[in-house]
Amino acid sequence: MKRIDAIIRPEKLQLVIQSLRKVGVTGFTVIPVQGRGQQKNATGVYRGTKYDISLHPKIKLEIVVSDQYIQPAVQAIIDSAQTGETGDGKIFVYNILEAYNIRTGQVDETIDELNN
């Protein structure tokens, strides 16, 4: 099992979800985040006062999949989230050692079943 963390532009979320569903990935967690990468600062105005925006709003997707779904899921995210502009985001892939079902307290071996 692997965990894919994808940091994407908020406006790309629905397109990414549709692309993941097409490759059979239906389970994920969506978290609104703020961050800083290579994207430049922006200037905002609040009540007539200018201020620098150094953290940019993004969406973080956390997805746990069996090994066979890693490349299709990563490619689906890239294809649907990429604009070619600075600030498109990043994808990270981690090993998952174990997963537990809270309801049963048992080791959860159903990741393959959830994504079929």
NORCORJO-V749249 format. One line per field, one symbol per residue. psi: psi as a letter, one per 30 degrees, with the letter a starting at -180 (. if undefined). A space follows every 50 residues. Layout:
# NORCORJO-V749249
psi->???
This chain:
# NORCORJO-V749249
psi->klkkkkjlkeffeeeeeeeeefggjfklkkkklklkbfklllklkjhfkk lkjfkkklkkkkkklleffeeeeeeeeeeffkfflkgfalkkklkkelkk jeefglkjggeeefg.
